[in-house]
């Protein structure tokens, strides 16, 4: 259910684009993101800071797209979000000497500091690369291709990256099974 809620605005954006075009899809994404945040606030009483930032970015870039009737703004939105996440993780590591991934996930994963550092830098690299790829697709292909990439390509690359992370982290996972004694 949480996964569906997380992708709710993207899925509605995709469907609206296929039936009504980029400007209607952009308006739908704005409304869906506002509804998503409202639901999270109502059901959990709390909204994560990154979700508030994402809302601000979709309202800003989506609003600019609708007002100017220029789809370039909405095409920049994923890149800005990816680069903001990369910059946040990098700033935490470089300026504050704090691994923000470890702060967020340390209760769920027990890893050596080196593994946390590798994971943090790999996410920084991934988000940076995703921002570049988004712009490359946005400026080298038509809007329909960009929308398809945004949903299927972006999610596919994320899935491949997460599987790669899981394989890397697997070497640090402790087995719950104790060796059997003869």
Steps between C-alpha positions, in 0.01 A plus 500: 500500500783741588668434164177582316461819702859601420446457125142633497586843348735349239244241389223760479735733308570221250132412452394864466778563248389210282140628493531879522857620444782649702321802647205304638741233622704765679189638673399145597848438645478816710155411635601136557812604693298740715249219565784261581650740755157571650434127535839441664440788739152372585587129530844521660500847649843557348647571158870443435707809406587355158130460425441868580791593274362281222163673537667841476692399189194358319293809585781734390604323179151373419353843560764659275418243231127574511532879526762532224359213289861380473563132576871560562430582865330169579777314318755661734304401814641144536855624444465771763362245746775245424774759529354641819505152655860446382604841635331432834679166543834647387466807725424282799812294434740778401398797716336344803689168508164327530383213283134581453419152365638351818293747703185397312560127474743419781227347716410251223851414377813425695794580274864601548573869441681423174189329358286798601748732328499292180121485504472876554738586216336249267160664561656842438642371171173333405290812563751717312498262203120474501477879479733501201315216327165675556628816328655299218168326432305827541713688247567222250161333472138604469278557804326164464834320521601711800176417684548128428860523621391688813271216600655184359864592445542685828331229703691230311836664563407551865408130533830391343693735727318380814567136407867589454501667842336194655763272347778724631344521847433125508859433599442696822173335601514262793320173464241419767568131459757351729716218368353157568691281741543132401 
